[in-house]
């Protein structure tokens, strides 16, 4: 290990507890660390930085939000002076484009950010990806690393639900006093969105009977997740789910006094976005530096900050708070949701007919 890498690990160690299972901020470090301090925790390998600068600029494909991709590009250029050209594409469109480029001979992007984990595994098996820098990052594999997580819970109108009556379990939502005041997002939003419904439908404490009770209490089904947040914030609903925390934060960003918050109850599901590096990258040193930066506390703060998502590194300032991990149904994966997706839709639409 070079002296600069040693210094990097020493600085990282000052903020983080490293274990074989995860990398999280210690309670003491979290209490003392500020966003400004964490923003200084980025790779400073001068040899790699010099080699990266000599390559010019980098190409990034991403299925994350355009806001996150712009933040990544701006943050990386501000840190290292290296421009990033980024293209935002939905996962399906991105996968189709990359597959087409592979057939043509080479992927154009140096780095790819995608939620399509099965395709990433396929590209790795096909020899298309480069090994990632070993950052001891949570759940990092040789070629694939999760860089953000969206946990799914419930949105709550704080004017209609007093603080001392906040729900703790999903069963709290079928209280008769909330009849006609619950909004439910359609599972047709997508396979990741439907993960929570699949988890509850297959849970022995809930199942179809739970949703039948909600339907009997005139729960309203809407077509997309922003509507769940909007109806909850406006007071047309007391609570809404599937609740995506950043939808509440988006409302609060424009209206800080909006009476909306989010909570994680006794069953939580999570959808992650992943990063990989092109094994035939035109700018391999920039790609490696960018990957190292995204996995650093500074990069995680940039990618997930402003309430965009939760960081695998823990509750960094400005990122979404993660739930207690014992509540998260790890068995409900995006692959499982995809396989059960049509059945989930048919079940929910039969109940909420």
VODREN-660435 format. One record per residue (C-alpha): x, y, z; residue in one letter; residue number from 1. Coordinates in steps of 0.05 Angstrom, whole numbers. Example, Ala and Ser with C-alpha at 12.3 -4.5 7.8 and 13.67 -1.06 7.14 Angstrom:
<nodes>
<node x="246" y="-90" z="156" rest="a" nr="1"/>
<node x="273" y="-21" z="143" rest="s" nr="2"/>
</nodes>
This chain:
<nodes>
<node x="0" y="0" z="0" rest="x" nr="1"/>
<node x="27" y="69" z="-19" rest="x" nr="2"/>
<node x="38" y="124" z="33" rest="x" nr="3"/>
<node x="-20" y="164" z="3" rest="x" nr="4"/>
<node x="-66" y="104" z="8" rest="x" nr="5"/>
<node x="-45" y="94" z="80" rest="x" nr="6"/>
<node x="-63" y="166" z="95" rest="x" nr="7"/>
<node x="-130" y="155" z="60" rest="x" nr="8"/>
<node x="-146" y="94" z="102" rest="x" nr="9"/>
<node x="-124" y="130" z="166" rest="x" nr="10"/>
<node x="-171" y="188" z="150" rest="x" nr="11"/>
<node x="-228" y="140" z="133" rest="x" nr="12"/>
<node x="-216" y="101" z="196" rest="x" nr="13"/>
<node x="-224" y="164" z="237" rest="x" nr="14"/>
<node x="-296" y="169" z="214" rest="x" nr="15"/>
<node x="-316" y="97" z="203" rest="x" nr="16"/>
<node x="-320" y="29" z="237" rest="x" nr="17"/>
<node x="-300" y="-25" z="189" rest="x" nr="18"/>
<node x="-325" y="-96" z="197" rest="x" nr="19"/>
<node x="-330" y="-156" z="151" rest="x" nr="20"/>
<node x="-405" y="-146" z="147" rest="x" nr="21"/>
<node x="-412" y="-71" z="138" rest="x" nr="22"/>
<node x="-381" y="-2" z="140" rest="x" nr="23"/>
<node x="-420" y="47" z="183" rest="x" nr="24"/>
<node x="-407" y="111" z="219" rest="x" nr="25"/>
<node x="-395" y="101" z="293" rest="x" nr="26"/>
<node x="-443" y="135" z="339" rest="x" nr="27"/>
<node x="-389" y="181" z="367" rest="x" nr="28"/>
<node x="-362" y="199" z="298" rest="x" nr="29"/>
<node x="-432" y="213" z="273" rest="x" nr="30"/>
<node x="-446" y="260" z="331" rest="x" nr="31"/>
<node x="-382" y="299" z="316" rest="x" nr="32"/>
<node x="-376" y="295" z="240" rest="x" nr="33"/>
<node x="-407" y="350" z="198" rest="x" nr="34"/>
<node x="-423" y="348" z="124" rest="x" nr="35"/>
<node x="-363" y="393" z="112" rest="x" nr="36"/>
<node x="-317" y="346" z="148" rest="x" nr="37"/>
<node x="-344" y="285" z="111" rest="x" nr="38"/>
<node x="-337" y="322" z="45" rest="x" nr="39"/>
<node x="-262" y="321" z="56" rest="x" nr="40"/>
<node x="-260" y="245" z="61" rest="x" nr="41"/>
<node x="-243" y="226" z="-11" rest="x" nr="42"/>
<node x="-186" y="188" z="-45" rest="x" nr="43"/>
<node x="-121" y="227" z="-51" rest="x" nr="44"/>
<node x="-77" y="178" z="-89" rest="x" nr="45"/>
<node x="-35" y="229" z="-127" rest="x" nr="46"/>
<node x="-7" y="177" z="-176" rest="x" nr="47"/>
<node x="-78" y="155" z="-196" rest="x" nr="48"/>
<node x="-103" y="227" z="-198" rest="x" nr="49"/>
<node x="-46" y="248" z="-245" rest="x" nr="50"/>
<node x="-60" y="188" z="-291" rest="x" nr="51"/>
<node x="-134" y="204" z="-291" rest="x" nr="52"/>
<node x="-123" y="277" z="-308" rest="x" nr="53"/>
<node x="-80" y="257" z="-367" rest="x" nr="54"/>
<node x="-140" y="220" z="-397" rest="x" nr="55"/>
<node x="-183" y="282" z="-403" rest="x" nr="56"/>
<node x="-256" y="267" z="-386" rest="x" nr="57"/>
<node x="-302" y="208" z="-371" rest="x" nr="58"/>
<node x="-369" y="181" z="-397" rest="x" nr="59"/>
<node x="-422" y="160" z="-346" rest="x" nr="60"/>
<node x="-487" y="122" z="-360" rest="x" nr="61"/>
<node x="-537" y="125" z="-303" rest="x" nr="62"/>
<node x="-607" y="102" z="-286" rest="x" nr="63"/>
<node x="-606" y="143" z="-222" rest="x" nr="64"/>
<node x="-643" y="210" z="-222" rest="x" nr="65"/>
<node x="-615" y="265" z="-266" rest="x" nr="66"/>
<node x="-605" y="306" z="-202" rest="x" nr="67"/>
<node x="-560" y="253" z="-172" rest="x" nr="68"/>
<node x="-520" y="244" z="-237" rest="x" nr="69"/>
<node x="-510" y="319" z="-243" rest="x" nr="70"/>
<node x="-488" y="322" z="-170" rest="x" nr="71"/>
<node x="-439" y="265" z="-184" rest="x" nr="72"/>
<node x="-410" y="300" z="-245" rest="x" nr="73"/>
<node x="-405" y="368" z="-212" rest="x" nr="74"/>
<node x="-377" y="339" z="-147" rest="x" nr="75"/>
<node x="-323" y="297" z="-182" rest="x" nr="76"/>
<node x="-301" y="355" z="-227" rest="x" nr="77"/>
<node x="-298" y="402" z="-167" rest="x" nr="78"/>
<node x="-255" y="352" z="-129" rest="x" nr="79"/>
<node x="-208" y="331" z="-184" rest="x" nr="80"/>
<node x="-218" y="379" z="-241" rest="x" nr="81"/>
<node x="-239" y="323" z="-288" rest="x" nr="82"/>
<node x="-303" y="332" z="-329" rest="x" nr="83"/>
<node x="-356" y="278" z="-331" rest="x" nr="84"/>
<node x="-404" y="271" z="-390" rest="x" nr="85"/>
<node x="-466" y="236" z="-365" rest="x" nr="86"/>
<node x="-529" y="206" z="-397" rest="x" nr="87"/>
<node x="-590" y="190" z="-356" rest="x" nr="88"/>
<node x="-631" y="130" z="-381" rest="x" nr="89"/>
<node x="-684" y="86" z="-349" rest="x" nr="90"/>
<node x="-658" y="18" z="-331" rest="x" nr="91"/>
<node x="-691" y="-20" z="-388" rest="x" nr="92"/>
<node x="-667" y="31" z="-440" rest="x" nr="93"/>
<node x="-597" y="32" z="-410" rest="x" nr="94"/>
<node x="-592" y="-44" z="-411" rest="x" nr="95"/>
<node x="-614" y="-47" z="-484" rest="x" nr="96"/>
<node x="-563" y="6" z="-503" rest="x" nr="97"/>
<node x="-505" y="-27" z="-467" rest="x" nr="98"/>
<node x="-524" y="-95" z="-497" rest="x" nr="99"/>
<node x="-524" y="-64" z="-566" rest="x" nr="100"/>
<node x="-456" y="-32" z="-553" rest="x" nr="101"/>
<node x="-428" y="-99" z="-529" rest="x" nr="102"/>
<node x="-451" y="-131" z="-594" rest="x" nr="103"/>
<node x="-417" y="-74" z="-632" rest="x" nr="104"/>
<node x="-351" y="-87" z="-597" rest="x" nr="105"/>
<node x="-346" y="-42" z="-536" rest="x" nr="106"/>
<node x="-387" y="-5" z="-483" rest="x" nr="107"/>
<node x="-380" y="70" z="-493" rest="x" nr="108"/>
<node x="-389" y="89" z="-420" rest="x" nr="109"/>
<node x="-330" y="84" z="-372" rest="x" nr="110"/>
<node x="-376" y="76" z="-311" rest="x" nr="111"/>
<node x="-448" y="51" z="-307" rest="x" nr="112"/>
<node x="-497" y="64" z="-251" rest="x" nr="113"/>
<node x="-558" y="18" z="-256" rest="x" nr="114"/>
<node x="-613" y="-16" z="-216" rest="x" nr="115"/>
<node x="-614" y="-75" z="-264" rest="x" nr="116"/>
<node x="-573" y="-122" z="-221" rest="x" nr="117"/>
<node x="-585" y="-185" z="-264" rest="x" nr="118"/>
<node x="-556" y="-150" z="-326" rest="x" nr="119"/>
<node x="-496" y="-127" z="-286" rest="x" nr="120"/>
<node x="-483" y="-199" z="-264" rest="x" nr="121"/>
<node x="-490" y="-221" z="-337" rest="x" nr="122"/>
<node x="-440" y="-169" z="-361" rest="x" nr="123"/>
<node x="-391" y="-189" z="-307" rest="x" nr="124"/>
<node x="-397" y="-263" z="-326" rest="x" nr="125"/>
<node x="-385" y="-243" z="-399" rest="x" nr="126"/>
<node x="-320" y="-208" z="-381" rest="x" nr="127"/>
<node x="-345" y="-138" z="-396" rest="x" nr="128"/>
<node x="-330" y="-108" z="-328" rest="x" nr="129"/>
<node x="-267" y="-87" z="-291" rest="x" nr="130"/>
<node x="-252" y="-104" z="-219" rest="x" nr="131"/>
<node x="-272" y="-49" z="-171" rest="x" nr="132"/>
<node x="-223" y="-16" z="-123" rest="x" nr="133"/>
<node x="-223" y="-54" z="-58" rest="x" nr="134"/>
<node x="-254" y="-3" z="-11" rest="x" nr="135"/>
<node x="-283" y="-52" z="39" rest="x" nr="136"/>
<node x="-350" y="-21" z="22" rest="x" nr="137"/>
<node x="-414" y="-54" z="48" rest="x" nr="138"/>
<node x="-438" y="-111" z="3" rest="x" nr="139"/>
<node x="-383" y="-96" z="-48" rest="x" nr="140"/>
<node x="-367" y="-154" z="-93" rest="x" nr="141"/>
<node x="-309" y="-160" z="-142" rest="x" nr="142"/>
<node x="-346" y="-125" z="-199" rest="x" nr="143"/>
<node x="-410" y="-95" z="-170" rest="x" nr="144"/>
<node x="-425" y="-48" z="-111" rest="x" nr="145"/>
<node x="-489" y="-18" z="-85" rest="x" nr="146"/>
<node x="-482" y="58" z="-80" rest="x" nr="147"/>
<node x="-551" y="78" z="-56" rest="x" nr="148"/>
<node x="-612" y="46" z="-24" rest="x" nr="149"/>
<node x="-684" y="68" z="-24" rest="x" nr="150"/>
<node x="-724" y="39" z="34" rest="x" nr="151"/>
<node x="-800" y="34" z="30" rest="x" nr="152"/>
<node x="-846" y="54" z="86" rest="x" nr="153"/>
<node x="-907" y="98" z="100" rest="x" nr="154"/>
<node x="-919" y="172" z="89" rest="x" nr="155"/>
<node x="-957" y="208" z="144" rest="x" nr="156"/>
<node x="-995" y="274" z="148" rest="x" nr="157"/>
<node x="-972" y="304" z="214" rest="x" nr="158"/>
<node x="-1034" y="348" z="220" rest="x" nr="159"/>
<node x="-1080" y="287" z="218" rest="x" nr="160"/>
<node x="-1037" y="238" z="256" rest="x" nr="161"/>
<node x="-1013" y="266" z="323" rest="x" nr="162"/>
<node x="-942" y="250" z="345" rest="x" nr="163"/>
<node x="-966" y="204" z="401" rest="x" nr="164"/>
<node x="-1008" y="164" z="351" rest="x" nr="165"/>
<node x="-955" y="152" z="298" rest="x" nr="166"/>
<node x="-961" y="81" z="269" rest="x" nr="167"/>
<node x="-910" y="29" z="290" rest="x" nr="168"/>
<node x="-938" y="-30" z="251" rest="x" nr="169"/>
<node x="-975" y="-37" z="185" rest="x" nr="170"/>
<node x="-1034" y="-63" z="224" rest="x" nr="171"/>
<node x="-1043" y="6" z="254" rest="x" nr="172"/>
<node x="-1067" y="32" z="186" rest="x" nr="173"/>
<node x="-1131" y="-10" z="188" rest="x" nr="174"/>
<node x="-1157" y="28" z="249" rest="x" nr="175"/>
<node x="-1229" y="48" z="233" rest="x" nr="176"/>
<node x="-1213" y="121" z="247" rest="x" nr="177"/>
<node x="-1172" y="121" z="183" rest="x" nr="178"/>
<node x="-1229" y="96" z="140" rest="x" nr="179"/>
<node x="-1228" y="133" z="74" rest="x" nr="180"/>
<node x="-1161" y="166" z="93" rest="x" nr="181"/>
<node x="-1110" y="117" z="67" rest="x" nr="182"/>
<node x="-1079" y="122" z="-2" rest="x" nr="183"/>
<node x="-1044" y="63" z="-36" rest="x" nr="184"/>
<node x="-998" y="69" z="-96" rest="x" nr="185"/>
<node x="-1011" y="20" z="-153" rest="x" nr="186"/>
<node x="-961" y="-37" z="-158" rest="x" nr="187"/>
<node x="-959" y="-21" z="-233" rest="x" nr="188"/>
<node x="-910" y="35" z="-215" rest="x" nr="189"/>
<node x="-856" y="-18" z="-223" rest="x" nr="190"/>
<node x="-823" y="-81" z="-197" rest="x" nr="191"/>
<node x="-781" y="-44" z="-145" rest="x" nr="192"/>
<node x="-843" y="-7" z="-120" rest="x" nr="193"/>
<node x="-882" y="-72" z="-115" rest="x" nr="194"/>
<node x="-831" y="-104" z="-69" rest="x" nr="195"/>
<node x="-866" y="-80" z="-6" rest="x" nr="196"/>
<node x="-932" y="-108" z="-29" rest="x" nr="197"/>
<node x="-900" y="-175" z="-44" rest="x" nr="198"/>
<node x="-868" y="-175" z="25" rest="x" nr="199"/>
<node x="-934" y="-162" z="59" rest="x" nr="200"/>
<node x="-974" y="-210" z="16" rest="x" nr="201"/>
<node x="-926" y="-266" z="34" rest="x" nr="202"/>
<node x="-921" y="-249" z="108" rest="x" nr="203"/>
<node x="-961" y="-295" z="155" rest="x" nr="204"/>
<node x="-982" y="-235" z="197" rest="x" nr="205"/>
<node x="-1011" y="-197" z="139" rest="x" nr="206"/>
<node x="-1025" y="-232" z="72" rest="x" nr="207"/>
<node x="-1086" y="-217" z="28" rest="x" nr="208"/>
<node x="-1130" y="-210" z="89" rest="x" nr="209"/>
<node x="-1094" y="-146" z="108" rest="x" nr="210"/>
<node x="-1106" y="-113" z="41" rest="x" nr="211"/>
<node x="-1178" y="-136" z="41" rest="x" nr="212"/>
<node x="-1188" y="-98" z="107" rest="x" nr="213"/>
<node x="-1157" y="-36" z="74" rest="x" nr="214"/>
<node x="-1202" y="-43" z="14" rest="x" nr="215"/>
<node x="-1263" y="-50" z="60" rest="x" nr="216"/>
<node x="-1243" y="16" z="92" rest="x" nr="217"/>
<node x="-1244" y="51" z="24" rest="x" nr="218"/>
<node x="-1169" y="58" z="15" rest="x" nr="219"/>
<node x="-1157" y="97" z="-49" rest="x" nr="220"/>
<node x="-1110" y="69" z="-103" rest="x" nr="221"/>
<node x="-1071" y="119" z="-145" rest="x" nr="222"/>
<node x="-1028" y="110" z="-206" rest="x" nr="223"/>
<node x="-959" y="134" z="-182" rest="x" nr="224"/>
<node x="-917" y="146" z="-121" rest="x" nr="225"/>
<node x="-913" y="223" z="-125" rest="x" nr="226"/>
<node x="-989" y="223" z="-119" rest="x" nr="227"/>
<node x="-985" y="183" z="-55" rest="x" nr="228"/>
<node x="-941" y="238" z="-26" rest="x" nr="229"/>
<node x="-982" y="295" z="-54" rest="x" nr="230"/>
<node x="-1048" y="268" z="-27" rest="x" nr="231"/>
<node x="-1017" y="255" z="41" rest="x" nr="232"/>
<node x="-986" y="324" z="46" rest="x" nr="233"/>
<node x="-1051" y="358" z="24" rest="x" nr="234"/>
<node x="-1091" y="323" z="78" rest="x" nr="235"/>
<node x="-1135" y="283" z="30" rest="x" nr="236"/>
<node x="-1101" y="223" z="62" rest="x" nr="237"/>
<node x="-1076" y="213" z="132" rest="x" nr="238"/>
<node x="-1026" y="161" z="110" rest="x" nr="239"/>
<node x="-1000" y="133" z="45" rest="x" nr="240"/>
<node x="-960" y="75" z="20" rest="x" nr="241"/>
<node x="-919" y="49" z="-13" rest="x" nr="242"/>
<node x="-885" y="110" z="16" rest="x" nr="243"/>
<node x="-819" y="131" z="-16" rest="x" nr="244"/>
<node x="-783" y="179" z="32" rest="x" nr="245"/>
<node x="-754" y="223" z="-22" rest="x" nr="246"/>
<node x="-824" y="239" z="-47" rest="x" nr="247"/>
<node x="-839" y="271" z="20" rest="x" nr="248"/>
<node x="-771" y="307" z="19" rest="x" nr="249"/>
<node x="-785" y="334" z="-51" rest="x" nr="250"/>
<node x="-849" y="366" z="-24" rest="x" nr="251"/>
<node x="-814" y="394" z="37" rest="x" nr="252"/>
<node x="-759" y="423" z="-7" rest="x" nr="253"/>
<node x="-810" y="470" z="-40" rest="x" nr="254"/>
<node x="-856" y="476" z="20" rest="x" nr="255"/>
<node x="-818" y="467" z="85" rest="x" nr="256"/>
<node x="-882" y="475" z="126" rest="x" nr="257"/>
<node x="-918" y="418" z="90" rest="x" nr="258"/>
<node x="-947" y="369" z="143" rest="x" nr="259"/>
<node x="-915" y="307" z="115" rest="x" nr="260"/>
<node x="-863" y="259" z="141" rest="x" nr="261"/>
<node x="-844" y="185" z="132" rest="x" nr="262"/>
<node x="-834" y="126" z="177" rest="x" nr="263"/>
<node x="-810" y="54" z="172" rest="x" nr="264"/>
<node x="-857" y="3" z="202" rest="x" nr="265"/>
<node x="-849" y="-71" z="221" rest="x" nr="266"/>
<node x="-838" y="-93" z="148" rest="x" nr="267"/>
<node x="-790" y="-55" z="103" rest="x" nr="268"/>
<node x="-764" y="-70" z="34" rest="x" nr="269"/>
<node x="-706" y="-38" z="-2" rest="x" nr="270"/>
<node x="-685" y="-26" z="-74" rest="x" nr="271"/>
<node x="-612" y="-11" z="-89" rest="x" nr="272"/>
<node x="-575" y="22" z="-146" rest="x" nr="273"/>
<node x="-507" y="-6" z="-166" rest="x" nr="274"/>
<node x="-442" y="17" z="-198" rest="x" nr="275"/>
<node x="-396" y="-20" z="-245" rest="x" nr="276"/>
<node x="-334" y="-2" z="-286" rest="x" nr="277"/>
<node x="-326" y="-19" z="-360" rest="x" nr="278"/>
<node x="-271" y="-71" z="-369" rest="x" nr="279"/>
<node x="-252" y="-38" z="-436" rest="x" nr="280"/>
<node x="-260" y="33" z="-412" rest="x" nr="281"/>
<node x="-230" y="87" z="-457" rest="x" nr="282"/>
<node x="-210" y="125" z="-394" rest="x" nr="283"/>
<node x="-193" y="69" z="-344" rest="x" nr="284"/>
<node x="-156" y="113" z="-293" rest="x" nr="285"/>
<node x="-212" y="163" z="-289" rest="x" nr="286"/>
<node x="-262" y="106" z="-283" rest="x" nr="287"/>
<node x="-223" y="76" z="-225" rest="x" nr="288"/>
<node x="-216" y="143" z="-191" rest="x" nr="289"/>
<node x="-290" y="158" z="-200" rest="x" nr="290"/>
<node x="-309" y="90" z="-171" rest="x" nr="291"/>
<node x="-263" y="101" z="-111" rest="x" nr="292"/>
<node x="-293" y="170" z="-101" rest="x" nr="293"/>
<node x="-365" y="147" z="-104" rest="x" nr="294"/>
<node x="-350" y="94" z="-51" rest="x" nr="295"/>
<node x="-316" y="146" z="-6" rest="x" nr="296"/>
<node x="-356" y="185" z="47" rest="x" nr="297"/>
<node x="-350" y="247" z="3" rest="x" nr="298"/>
<node x="-377" y="212" z="-58" rest="x" nr="299"/>
<node x="-433" y="180" z="-19" rest="x" nr="300"/>
<node x="-453" y="248" z="10" rest="x" nr="301"/>
<node x="-454" y="276" z="-61" rest="x" nr="302"/>
<node x="-494" y="219" z="-92" rest="x" nr="303"/>
<node x="-545" y="209" z="-36" rest="x" nr="304"/>
<node x="-548" y="278" z="-4" rest="x" nr="305"/>
<node x="-605" y="328" z="-4" rest="x" nr="306"/>
<node x="-651" y="271" z="18" rest="x" nr="307"/>
<node x="-643" y="231" z="-47" rest="x" nr="308"/>
<node x="-629" y="163" z="-17" rest="x" nr="309"/>
<node x="-597" y="124" z="41" rest="x" nr="310"/>
<node x="-523" y="110" z="37" rest="x" nr="311"/>
<node x="-495" y="39" z="49" rest="x" nr="312"/>
<node x="-443" y="74" z="93" rest="x" nr="313"/>
<node x="-496" y="94" z="143" rest="x" nr="314"/>
<node x="-535" y="157" z="161" rest="x" nr="315"/>
<node x="-490" y="210" z="131" rest="x" nr="316"/>
<node x="-514" y="282" z="141" rest="x" nr="317"/>
<node x="-565" y="300" z="88" rest="x" nr="318"/>
<node x="-579" y="228" z="66" rest="x" nr="319"/>
<node x="-643" y="191" z="81" rest="x" nr="320"/>
<node x="-644" y="157" z="149" rest="x" nr="321"/>
<node x="-643" y="81" z="143" rest="x" nr="322"/>
<node x="-690" y="36" z="184" rest="x" nr="323"/>
<node x="-669" y="-15" z="235" rest="x" nr="324"/>
<node x="-641" y="-70" z="192" rest="x" nr="325"/>
<node x="-679" y="-125" z="229" rest="x" nr="326"/>
<node x="-743" y="-97" z="197" rest="x" nr="327"/>
<node x="-717" y="-104" z="126" rest="x" nr="328"/>
<node x="-741" y="-164" z="86" rest="x" nr="329"/>
<node x="-676" y="-184" z="52" rest="x" nr="330"/>
<node x="-710" y="-244" z="19" rest="x" nr="331"/>
<node x="-753" y="-197" z="-23" rest="x" nr="332"/>
<node x="-704" y="-179" z="-78" rest="x" nr="333"/>
<node x="-715" y="-143" z="-143" rest="x" nr="334"/>
<node x="-707" y="-210" z="-178" rest="x" nr="335"/>
<node x="-761" y="-241" z="-135" rest="x" nr="336"/>
<node x="-807" y="-182" z="-145" rest="x" nr="337"/>
<node x="-796" y="-186" z="-221" rest="x" nr="338"/>
<node x="-814" y="-260" z="-221" rest="x" nr="339"/>
<node x="-877" y="-248" z="-180" rest="x" nr="340"/>
<node x="-895" y="-181" z="-210" rest="x" nr="341"/>
<node x="-955" y="-200" z="-252" rest="x" nr="342"/>
<node x="-983" y="-242" z="-196" rest="x" nr="343"/>
<node x="-974" y="-183" z="-147" rest="x" nr="344"/>
<node x="-1011" y="-137" z="-195" rest="x" nr="345"/>
<node x="-1068" y="-186" z="-206" rest="x" nr="346"/>
<node x="-1076" y="-198" z="-131" rest="x" nr="347"/>
<node x="-1077" y="-125" z="-113" rest="x" nr="348"/>
<node x="-1124" y="-106" z="-169" rest="x" nr="349"/>
<node x="-1172" y="-163" z="-150" rest="x" nr="350"/>
<node x="-1174" y="-138" z="-79" rest="x" nr="351"/>
<node x="-1180" y="-63" z="-96" rest="x" nr="352"/>
<node x="-1229" y="-72" z="-153" rest="x" nr="353"/>
</nodes>
